[in-house]
Amino acid sequence: MEPNEEALSCAQRELLEETGLKADKWQGLGSFYTSPGFCDEIIYLYLAEGLSKGIATTSDPEENIVEELIPLTRAESMINDGLIKDGKTIIALQQAMLKFKILNN
């Protein structure tokens, strides 16, 4: 996050910068400390829905980002099979799955 930037504004900017996408609807999925007891860094998680192409403001030629649409049920299997190992990704996906379960029950 940039100094004095709100978490949601940062998420919207990062989505556009990293993928060239924008979202119509944003839902907070919570936040967590990356390494409690060591530092005070907090990661804020959001679910971005209604994605469409935007105009990317910057791009880093050293980043190799490949977009791939994966249904939440497949992502859950990928976590269980050890194919997704990144903690922040696992937390975000599990929070999204919880929200969908609660909304659909």
Number of C-alpha atoms within 10 A of each C-alpha: 13 8 5 6 9 10 17 16 12 14 18 16 17 18 17 20 18 16 17 17 19 21 16 9 11 14 13 15 17 13 15 14 13 14 10 10 7 8 9 11 11 12 14 17 22 20 16 17 12 10 11 11 11 14 12 16 11 12 12 9 7 6 8 8 10 6 7 6 6 10 8 14 10 10 19 18 12 15 16 11 10 10 11 14 12 10 10 15 14 16 16 19 20 17 18 19 16 13 13 12 10 9 8 7 5
